[in-house]
Amino acid sequence: MFGSIYTGLTGMMTFSQGLDVISNNVANLNTPGYKGNDLMFQDIFYRYGLSSDSGVNNPSSEIGNGVAGDRTVMREGQGEIRETGNQNDVAIDGNGLFILRDGDDTYYTRAGQFEVDDEGYLIDRVNQARVAGFEDGELVDINVSALGNNRPQATREILLTNNLSSNGLEHEITDMEIFDALGGSHLINLKFTNDAGLWLVEVTDDDNNVIASGGEIRFQTDGSPEEGFNRFNFQLDPDDVPATEIILNFGEPGSFTGATSFATGETSDLALESQDGYARGSLIRMGFDRDGTLTVEYSNGKDNESTQLALAWFEDVQALRQIGGGLFLADDTLEPIIDTPMQGVMGEIVEKSLELSNVELTLEFTDLIIMQRGFQGSSQILTVSNEMIQQLLDMGRGGR
C-alpha cells in the first residue's frame, strides 16, 4: 500500500516532466532551426513477492515501483523552409549543420540566421560566432570585406556586329560608352566612310573632337572581314588618367558572327556587340547558390563568387547536446563529417529562407492530453492509497 503511494508519486513527477518537454516544444513553435524533443518513459526497479510455499523470492510475482523519465530524444525530421527575403538567411534542405566558430569553441546549428559584422565576417545573428566555409580546401571563417567593391576595368576591346553594306556610303555609331583605367565613363562616336570598296574609320569623342582616324577596314568577297584589315587600334587618353589602348574588332576572316559586308542597299546596321570595360561597382546583393557558393552582385552589373559554405553531419545526431540559441555542441568523442552542400550526405542550400521548427502543434496537443490524463491517474492512485491507509488507521482505533 505504501509502495503504491511511491509509484503514484513517480507517475506524477514523470508526467510533469513530460509536460515540461511539451511546453518547451510549443514555446519554440516558431523558433528557426529548433528540433522538437520527446521524453522517453522507463519503468523502474522491481520487487519480488515471496512464495507462499517456500518463503523465497518468486519471479512470477514481480511488482514494479513506478516510472521515470529516461531521456529526451530529439526529432530529426526536416522543418518547414520558409522564404524571408533576407539575403543573409540560409536554410538547409536535407542533412547538414552549419558550423560556427568562436575562438576554440565550435558550435553547430540548423538556424541559418546570419549577418555581416564590422570586420566583414559572416556571423550567427544570435551568438555572434563566425560562420565557417571552405576556401582552397581549407576550413576558414567566411569574410566578405574584400567583396565590398568591384574594381573598375578599362575598355580594351570593342566587338562589332551586323552588316556594313557594300552599297552604302557612310555609317555612324554614336554615343558608344567605354571606360578609362579609373572606371570613368566616356562616349565616343564611330564614323565609317566607303572609299572604293574599303572602309575608313574615324573615332571622335562626345564633343566631336577627333580621337583617331585613318583606320582601314576591308572585307573579302564572301562578306567576312579580311585578314590584316579586320582590326583598328586607337588610344583613349583623357586628362589625369593613364592612357588605354583599345582594339576595334570586326571579327575573323571566314566568320559571319562579327561584322559583315553584303550588298543590302545603302543602309547599314553595324552596331556594338560588346565592350569589356566597366565602372567601379558597389555591392548590392549577396547570397548563396544551392551548392553553398557565396555569390555577390555589383551596381556595375558584374558578379563574383567566393567562399563555399561548410556543413557538418554526425552518424549519431542524438549524441549532440542542445545548449539553447538553436546551437548544438559535440563532445570530443564525436567525429563530424565535414563537406560542402550537395556533396556526400549533405543537403542543398536554400537562400533567403529559414528552416522553421519541426514541432507539430496537433501532435503536441495530443501528447498534452496524454500527460494530463497520466498525471490525473497517478494523483488518483495517491488519493485512493491515502483513503485506504486512513481506513486502516480508523479500524485500528475502533479495535481499542
C-alpha positions as CSV (number, residue, x, y, z in Angstrom):
1,M,0.0,0.0,0.0
2,F,2.8,2.4,0.9
3,G,4.5,1.3,-2.3
4,S,1.5,2.4,-4.3
5,I,2.0,5.9,-2.9
6,Y,5.6,6.0,-4.1
7,T,4.5,4.5,-7.5
8,G,1.8,7.2,-7.9
9,L,4.3,9.9,-7.0
10,T,6.8,8.7,-9.6
11,G,4.0,8.9,-12.2
12,M,3.1,12.4,-11.2
13,M,6.7,13.5,-11.3
14,T,7.4,11.9,-14.7
15,F,4.2,13.1,-16.4
16,S,5.0,16.6,-15.0
17,Q,8.5,16.3,-16.6
18,G,6.8,15.2,-19.9
19,L,4.6,18.4,-19.6
20,D,7.8,20.5,-19.3
21,V,9.1,18.9,-22.6
22,I,5.9,19.6,-24.4
23,S,5.7,23.1,-23.1
24,N,9.2,23.8,-24.4
25,N,8.2,22.4,-27.8
26,V,5.2,24.6,-28.0
27,A,7.1,27.6,-26.8
28,N,9.6,27.1,-29.7
29,L,7.0,26.5,-32.3
30,N,8.3,29.5,-34.4
31,T,12.0,29.2,-33.4
32,P,14.1,28.8,-36.6
33,G,16.1,25.5,-36.6
34,Y,14.5,24.2,-33.4
35,K,14.1,20.5,-33.2
36,G,11.3,19.1,-31.0
37,N,12.0,16.7,-28.2
38,D,10.2,13.7,-26.8
39,L,10.5,12.3,-23.2
40,M,11.2,8.6,-23.1
41,F,9.5,6.8,-20.2
42,Q,11.2,3.9,-18.4
43,D,9.8,1.6,-15.8
44,I,11.9,1.4,-12.6
45,F,13.1,-1.3,-10.3
46,Y,11.0,-4.3,-9.3
47,R,10.2,-6.1,-6.1
48,Y,9.7,-9.8,-5.9
49,G,6.9,-11.3,-3.9
50,L,7.5,-14.2,-1.5
51,S,6.3,-17.7,-2.4
52,S,3.6,-18.8,0.0
53,D,5.1,-22.3,0.0
54,S,8.8,-21.9,0.3
55,G,9.2,-18.3,1.5
56,V,11.7,-17.4,-1.3
57,N,11.5,-14.7,-3.9
58,N,9.1,-15.7,-6.7
59,P,9.9,-14.0,-10.1
60,S,6.3,-14.7,-11.2
61,S,5.1,-12.1,-8.6
62,E,7.2,-9.1,-9.7
63,I,5.8,-5.8,-8.6
64,G,7.1,-2.6,-10.3
65,N,7.9,0.6,-8.5
66,G,6.7,3.2,-10.9
67,V,8.1,5.2,-13.8
68,A,10.9,7.6,-14.5
69,G,11.9,9.9,-17.4
70,D,14.7,8.1,-19.1
71,R,16.0,10.8,-21.5
72,T,14.7,13.2,-24.1
73,V,15.1,12.2,-27.8
74,M,15.4,14.9,-30.5
75,R,13.2,14.7,-33.5
76,E,15.4,14.7,-36.5
77,G,12.8,15.5,-39.2
78,Q,13.0,18.5,-41.5
79,G,11.3,21.6,-40.5
80,E,9.3,23.8,-43.0
81,I,11.5,26.0,-45.1
82,R,10.0,29.5,-45.3
83,E,11.2,32.3,-47.5
84,T,12.2,35.5,-45.6
85,G,13.6,37.7,-48.4
86,N,16.6,38.4,-46.2
87,Q,19.8,37.9,-48.2
88,N,21.7,36.7,-45.2
89,D,19.1,34.0,-44.2
90,V,20.1,30.5,-45.3
91,A,18.3,27.1,-44.9
92,I,19.5,23.5,-45.4
93,D,17.1,21.2,-47.4
94,G,18.4,17.8,-46.2
95,N,21.2,16.7,-44.0
96,G,23.7,19.1,-42.6
97,L,24.5,21.6,-39.8
98,F,26.1,25.0,-40.2
99,I,29.5,25.2,-38.5
100,L,30.0,28.2,-36.1
101,R,33.4,29.0,-34.6
102,D,34.1,31.3,-31.6
103,G,37.8,31.1,-30.7
104,D,38.5,27.4,-29.8
105,D,34.8,26.6,-29.4
106,T,32.8,25.0,-32.3
107,Y,29.0,25.0,-32.5
108,Y,26.5,23.6,-34.9
109,T,23.1,24.9,-35.9
110,R,20.3,24.5,-38.4
111,A,19.2,28.1,-38.0
112,G,21.0,30.0,-40.7
113,Q,20.3,33.4,-39.3
114,F,23.4,35.3,-40.4
115,E,24.7,38.8,-40.6
116,V,27.9,40.6,-41.5
117,D,29.8,42.2,-38.6
118,D,32.0,45.4,-38.7
119,E,35.1,43.3,-39.7
120,G,33.3,41.8,-42.7
121,Y,32.8,38.3,-41.1
122,L,29.6,36.4,-41.6
123,I,28.4,35.6,-38.1
124,D,25.4,34.0,-36.4
125,R,22.9,36.6,-35.5
126,V,22.2,35.2,-32.1
127,N,25.6,34.3,-30.5
128,Q,27.9,36.3,-32.9
129,A,30.0,33.2,-33.7
130,R,31.7,33.2,-37.1
131,V,30.3,31.0,-39.9
132,A,32.8,28.5,-41.4
133,G,33.3,27.9,-45.1
134,F,35.7,26.2,-47.5
135,E,38.4,28.2,-49.3
136,D,41.0,26.4,-51.3
137,G,40.2,23.2,-49.5
138,E,40.7,24.8,-46.0
139,L,38.1,25.5,-43.4
140,V,38.0,29.3,-42.8
141,D,35.8,31.9,-41.2
142,I,33.8,33.5,-44.1
143,N,34.8,37.1,-44.6
144,V,33.2,39.3,-47.3
145,S,35.1,42.6,-46.7
146,A,37.2,42.0,-49.9
147,L,34.0,41.7,-51.9
148,G,32.6,45.1,-50.9
149,N,33.6,46.8,-54.2
150,N,34.3,45.6,-57.7
151,R,37.4,47.4,-59.1
152,P,37.0,49.1,-62.5
153,Q,38.3,47.8,-65.7
154,A,39.4,49.9,-68.7
155,T,37.9,49.1,-72.1
156,R,40.5,47.1,-74.1
157,E,38.4,45.6,-76.9
158,I,35.2,46.6,-78.7
159,L,33.4,43.9,-80.7
160,L,31.2,45.0,-83.6
161,T,28.4,43.0,-85.3
162,N,25.9,43.2,-88.1
163,N,26.3,44.5,-91.6
164,L,28.2,47.4,-93.2
165,S,26.5,47.5,-96.6
166,S,28.9,47.4,-99.5
167,N,26.5,49.7,-101.4
168,G,26.4,52.3,-98.6
169,L,28.5,55.5,-98.5
170,E,28.6,56.3,-94.8
171,H,27.6,54.8,-91.5
172,E,27.8,56.1,-87.9
173,I,27.6,54.5,-84.5
174,T,27.0,57.2,-81.9
175,D,27.2,57.5,-78.1
176,M,29.1,54.3,-77.5
177,E,30.1,54.1,-73.8
178,I,33.6,53.0,-73.0
179,F,35.6,53.2,-69.7
180,D,39.1,54.5,-68.8
181,A,41.6,53.0,-66.4
182,L,39.9,54.6,-63.3
183,G,36.4,53.4,-64.4
184,G,35.4,56.8,-65.8
185,S,32.7,56.7,-68.5
186,H,33.3,58.2,-71.9
187,L,31.1,58.5,-75.0
188,I,32.6,58.0,-78.4
189,N,31.3,58.0,-82.0
190,L,32.5,55.8,-84.9
191,K,32.2,57.0,-88.4
192,F,32.7,54.7,-91.4
193,T,33.2,56.0,-94.9
194,N,33.2,53.8,-98.0
195,D,36.2,54.6,-100.2
196,A,36.1,52.4,-103.3
197,G,35.3,49.2,-101.5
198,L,37.3,49.8,-98.4
199,W,36.1,51.5,-95.2
200,L,37.9,54.4,-93.5
201,V,37.3,54.6,-89.7
202,E,37.2,57.8,-87.6
203,V,36.8,57.9,-83.9
204,T,35.5,61.1,-82.1
205,D,34.5,62.0,-78.6
206,D,31.2,63.4,-77.5
207,D,32.3,66.9,-78.4
208,N,33.2,65.7,-81.9
209,N,36.9,66.0,-81.3
210,V,38.9,63.5,-83.4
211,I,40.5,60.8,-81.2
212,A,41.8,58.7,-84.1
213,S,41.4,58.5,-87.9
214,G,42.9,56.8,-90.9
215,G,41.8,53.3,-90.0
216,E,41.1,51.0,-92.9
217,I,38.7,48.1,-92.8
218,R,38.4,45.6,-95.7
219,F,36.1,42.7,-96.4
220,Q,36.6,39.5,-98.5
221,T,34.4,38.6,-101.4
222,D,32.4,36.3,-99.1
223,G,31.5,39.3,-97.0
224,S,33.6,38.4,-94.0
225,P,36.5,40.6,-92.7
226,E,39.8,40.4,-94.4
227,E,42.9,39.2,-92.5
228,G,45.1,42.2,-91.5
229,F,42.3,44.7,-92.1
230,N,39.8,43.4,-89.5
231,R,41.0,45.4,-86.5
232,F,41.7,49.1,-85.8
233,N,43.6,50.3,-82.7
234,F,43.2,53.7,-81.1
235,Q,44.1,55.3,-77.8
236,L,41.9,56.7,-75.2
237,D,43.9,59.4,-73.3
238,P,41.7,61.5,-71.0
239,D,43.2,64.2,-68.7
240,D,44.8,62.9,-65.4
241,V,44.1,59.3,-66.3
242,P,46.5,56.7,-67.7
243,A,46.1,56.2,-71.5
244,T,44.4,53.0,-72.7
245,E,45.0,51.1,-76.0
246,I,41.6,50.0,-77.4
247,I,41.0,47.5,-80.2
248,L,38.1,47.8,-82.6
249,N,37.4,44.2,-83.5
250,F,35.3,43.4,-86.7
251,G,35.6,39.7,-86.5
252,E,37.6,36.9,-88.1
253,P,38.0,36.0,-91.8
254,G,35.5,33.4,-92.9
255,S,33.3,34.1,-89.9
256,F,30.0,35.8,-90.0
257,T,29.4,36.3,-86.3
258,G,31.1,39.7,-86.2
259,A,30.9,42.4,-88.8
260,T,30.0,41.6,-92.5
261,S,29.7,43.5,-95.7
262,F,26.9,42.4,-98.0
263,A,25.0,44.5,-100.6
264,T,21.9,45.4,-98.7
265,G,21.1,48.8,-100.3
266,E,22.6,51.9,-98.9
267,T,21.5,51.2,-95.3
268,S,23.9,49.6,-92.8
269,D,23.1,48.2,-89.3
270,L,26.7,47.7,-88.0
271,A,26.5,48.1,-84.2
272,L,28.2,47.5,-80.9
273,E,28.1,43.9,-79.7
274,S,30.1,44.3,-76.5
275,Q,33.0,46.1,-74.9
276,D,34.9,44.7,-71.9
277,G,35.3,47.8,-69.7
278,Y,33.2,48.7,-66.7
279,A,33.0,51.3,-63.9
280,R,33.7,50.7,-60.2
281,G,30.8,48.7,-58.6
282,S,29.5,48.7,-55.1
283,L,27.9,45.6,-53.5
284,I,24.1,45.5,-54.0
285,R,23.4,41.8,-53.3
286,M,24.9,38.8,-51.5
287,G,23.6,35.3,-51.5
288,F,24.3,31.6,-51.7
289,D,23.9,29.1,-54.5
290,R,22.4,25.7,-54.0
291,D,25.9,24.3,-53.5
292,G,26.7,26.9,-50.8
293,T,28.9,29.1,-53.0
294,L,28.8,32.7,-51.8
295,T,27.8,35.0,-54.8
296,V,27.8,38.8,-54.9
297,E,26.3,41.2,-57.4
298,Y,27.6,44.8,-58.0
299,S,26.0,48.0,-59.2
300,N,28.0,47.8,-62.4
301,G,26.3,44.6,-63.4
302,K,29.2,42.4,-62.6
303,D,29.1,39.4,-60.2
304,N,31.7,37.4,-58.3
305,E,32.0,34.1,-56.4
306,S,33.8,33.5,-53.2
307,T,33.9,31.0,-50.3
308,Q,31.7,28.0,-50.1
309,L,29.7,27.2,-47.0
310,A,30.9,24.2,-44.9
311,L,28.4,21.7,-43.4
312,A,28.8,19.1,-40.8
313,W,26.9,15.9,-40.1
314,F,27.1,13.2,-37.4
315,E,26.3,9.5,-37.6
316,D,24.6,9.8,-34.3
317,V,22.9,13.2,-34.2
318,Q,21.2,12.2,-30.9
319,A,24.6,12.5,-29.2
320,L,24.7,16.2,-29.8
321,R,23.8,18.4,-26.9
322,Q,21.3,21.3,-27.3
323,I,22.5,24.4,-25.4
324,G,20.0,27.0,-26.5
325,G,20.0,29.7,-29.2
326,G,19.5,26.9,-31.8
327,L,23.0,25.7,-31.1
328,F,24.4,22.1,-30.6
329,L,27.6,21.0,-29.0
330,A,29.5,17.8,-29.8
331,D,31.8,16.2,-27.2
332,D,35.3,15.1,-28.1
333,T,34.2,11.5,-28.9
334,L,32.1,12.6,-31.8
335,E,33.8,13.0,-35.1
336,P,31.9,15.1,-37.6
337,I,31.6,14.5,-41.3
338,I,32.5,17.9,-42.9
339,D,31.8,18.6,-46.6
340,T,30.2,21.2,-48.8
341,P,26.4,21.3,-49.7
342,M,25.2,18.8,-52.3
343,Q,28.3,16.6,-51.7
344,G,28.1,13.2,-50.0
345,V,25.3,13.0,-47.4
346,M,24.8,16.8,-47.3
347,G,21.7,18.6,-48.4
348,E,21.4,21.7,-50.6
349,I,21.2,25.4,-49.6
350,V,18.1,27.5,-50.0
351,E,18.9,31.2,-49.9
352,K,16.7,34.0,-48.4
353,S,15.0,31.3,-46.3
354,L,15.0,29.8,-42.9
355,E,14.1,26.4,-41.6
356,L,11.4,26.7,-39.0
357,S,10.8,24.4,-36.0
358,N,9.8,20.8,-36.8
359,V,7.3,20.9,-34.0
360,E,3.7,19.9,-35.0
361,L,1.1,21.5,-32.8
362,T,-1.5,18.8,-33.3
363,L,0.9,16.2,-32.0
364,E,1.9,18.3,-29.0
365,F,-1.8,18.8,-28.1
366,T,-2.3,15.0,-28.3
367,D,0.7,14.4,-26.1
368,L,-0.5,17.1,-23.7
369,I,-3.8,15.3,-23.2
370,I,-1.9,12.0,-22.5
371,M,0.3,13.8,-20.0
372,Q,-2.7,15.4,-18.3
373,R,-4.6,12.1,-18.1
374,G,-1.5,10.3,-16.8
375,F,-0.9,12.9,-14.1
376,Q,-4.6,12.7,-13.1
377,G,-4.4,8.9,-12.9
378,S,-1.2,9.0,-10.8
379,S,-2.7,11.5,-8.5
380,Q,-5.8,9.3,-8.1
381,I,-3.6,6.5,-7.0
382,L,-2.3,8.7,-4.2
383,T,-5.8,9.6,-3.3
384,V,-7.0,6.0,-3.1
385,S,-3.9,4.8,-1.3
386,N,-4.3,7.6,1.3
387,E,-8.0,6.7,1.8
388,M,-7.1,3.0,2.3
389,I,-4.4,3.9,4.8
390,Q,-6.8,6.2,6.6
391,Q,-9.4,3.4,6.7
392,L,-6.8,1.0,8.3
393,L,-6.0,3.6,10.9
394,D,-9.7,4.1,11.7
395,M,-10.1,0.3,12.0
396,G,-7.1,0.3,14.4
397,R,-8.7,3.0,16.6
398,G,-12.0,1.2,16.6
399,G,-10.4,-2.1,17.9
400,R,-9.0,-0.5,21.0
